[in-house]
Amino acid sequence: MKPFTRRSWLSASAIAALISSVPSAFARGGVASGSTPWRNWSGGVVANPEGRFSPASEDELASYFSKTSGVLRPVGSGHSFSPLVPTDGHLVVIDQLTGLLDHDKQALKATFAAGTRLGDMGPILESHGQAMYNLPDIDRQTLAGATATATHGTGIDFGCLSSYVTALRMVTPAGEVLDIDADSNPELFAAACVSLGSLGVVTRMTIQNRTPYRLLQNSWVAKTEDLLEDFDNIAAKYRHFEIFPFTHSDYSSALSTQHTDEAIDNPSPSVEEEAGFAQMITQLSQVPPRDRLQMVNAIMSQTPPSQRVDTSYRILANVRNTRFNEMEYSVPIEAGADCLREVLRTIIEKEIDVVFPLEYRYVRRDDTWLSMSSGHEDHAAISIHRAAQFAHNPYFDLIEPIFWKYGGRPHWGKVHSLDARALTKLYPHFRDFQEIRASLDPTGRMLNPHLSKVFGVRT
């Protein structure tokens, strides 16, 4: 069998083997006749809005809010897997609100329009002697969407993206333009940094950055149990450390990242790598889940390590050519390993036919009210995935109660089923957020059915 590395999982041609090997079981939502539908990135969330409004300026947006009525939902890149956007009202599209608006060379801060894609910010910041502290695995999201859902990267020393916001501007449902920071209004700021788009439409954000830097990333395969037993020690040695446990296997792919001054060396996955991965997936798809363990272990144990060096934003984020749906929960660090073990064991015991690896990493606590890691302790984030061509609900519905068992909090942009009653018990400031939301949007203009359930609002 040809060699392959973890990076082969990012290849469209390799994943094609997975998609074509099993008939599609994913029923997409219906589209009302005569409407112009909206779909999220994975295609799993569909809406038929009455209309769309794309403001070219904050003044246009404020005027639109003050002169109209009815339900409005902001939309960025549509990269959330949860139904945050769908409405039969109007979508507010922030695609025209993009670009660098201001920067402070001394303080290493930069203000961007909220519709700017994360993937576009790296080169712009670099040209001004700045770089973001961290990035999520995918950087196609808008700045507003990523922070509204507390999107995060990897590393015990790094909080979610929202924790690096130092100021923001928001247009409320009444058309009022608010400039918010921790000094002027600390409670509103703590709520607005992770708002699920329920308080208004954020139009710009100021981000705390650092000087540009280069990263060395190493990938290798090891026994999952060995990695979990030594996870804290390994994580302490690197700027970032995470593992990708393979289903129906005893092995995980490990990924460490650290600062370096080495020359850039970041080639794309080779044709040989892609061929090796495609061959593996084709073979696995033909083997019943209960019979895969020995085969997957044999393949994983022969996987060679890999290494790459590049500018920070080219290492921290990846290109994901494969559409998928995702569920992610964070649990207290001390419960992380046991929770992951139970998820992996359940996949084997229930013979779940999934080959997508899981993801396990640490995230630092922060002071925003609704992020997964808000509060007094750091968290372990655990993600499960399902290729978009397959029905994800049977798999996710089986695993989600395991996360609840360990006190898990859902990632707002990922699939989850929790309502206000459950969420109030998980977030100390959840009722505080509900009060602020009700004061800024007493008529519920910014709510859709999903958010009404999340915040316990009767519609």
ABEGO torsion letter per residue (X at the ends): XBBBBAAAAABAAAAAAAAAABBBABBBBBBBBGBBBBBBAAGABBBBBABBBBBABAAAAAAAAAABBEBBBBBBAGABABBAABBABBBBBAAABBEBABBBAAAGBBBBBAABBAAAAAAAAAAAGBBBABBBABAABBAAAAAAAGBBBBEAABBBAAAABABBBBBBAAGBBBBBBAAABAAAAAAAABAGGAAEBBABBBBBBBBBBBBBBBBBBBBAAAAAAAAAAAAAABABBBBBBBBGBABBBBBBBBBBABBBBBBBBBAAAAAAAAAAAAAAAABBAAAAAAAAAAAAAABBBBBBBBBAAAAABBBBABBBBBBBBBBBAAAAAAAAAAAAAAAAAAGBBBABBBBBBBBBBBABAABAABEABBBBBBBBBBBAABBAAAAAAAAAAAAAAAGBBBBAABBBABBAAAAAAABAAAAAAAAAAAAABAAGAABBAAAAAAAGBBX
